[in-house]
Structure formats: C-alpha cells, structure tokens
C-alpha cells in the first residue's frame, strides 16, 4: 500500500495494489476508485483532500500477521 499527497493539487492518492487499471469509477465528483480486470480495488483518489480528510493526523497500524 502506498499513500501519496500532492500538495500542489490538494489530491490524496491511495494505492492498495499495483496493477493495470481496467476501470475508474466516480464515487462522487471528487472521488475516484480504480478497479483492475478482476474487479479488485487498485487505488482511491480524493480531490480537495484537505477539506475532506484530516491530513494533519495520519497513522498506519497493522494488526496480526
């Protein structure tokens, strides 16, 4: 998983898995979901991220193995 924030465009990009994107679905006018050929989620793009998410507080926790 890879999280990238583009400050110049205020875009948050969360890549769940690398791979070829077969389809991009608009969840709303500022949120897109990338899907591969098997219907698995590849990535999520959030526009206007500062207004829509609390980017100042980011943490990641993996539980279990």
N, C-alpha and C positions, 0 to 999 in steps of 0.2 A: 504494500500500500504506500502511496506517495501523495503528500498534500503540498500544493503549490499555491501561493498567494501572489497575484500580480497587482502590485500597488498602483501602477500607472493606470490600469483599467478597473481597479477595485473588483477583481474577479478571483474567486476561490475555485480551484480545480482539485478534485479528489479522485485519484486514480486507484481503483480497487485491484485491478489486474491488467497487466499489459496484454495487448492483443489487437486484432483488427476489429474496428467498429463497423457493424453491419447496419446499424440504425441509430439515429439520435431522436429521442422523444422529448417534446416540450412538455414539462410538467406544469409550468406557468410561463408567463412572458419573460422571466428572468432565471429560469432553472431548466437545465437540460440533462437528460440521462442518456448515456451511451451504452448500447447493448451489442453484444457480439452475435455471431451467427447461430449460436445455441440458446440465445435468449438470456445469457448471463450478463450481469451488470459489469461494465468495464470502468465507467467513470461518471462523476456528477460534477456539473459546472453550475456555479452560483454567481450571478451578476449582482452588482450593488451589495457586495458581501458585508461591508461594514455596517450597513443599515439593517441587514437581515440576520446577522450572526454576531456573536460576541467573540471577535477575533483576538481580543486582548488576552483572553483566558482560553488557552488551548492545552489540552493534555491528552495523553495516549496511555492506555493501560491494557495489557494483555493478561488475561486470567486463564490459568490452566495451560495445557500443552496440546 
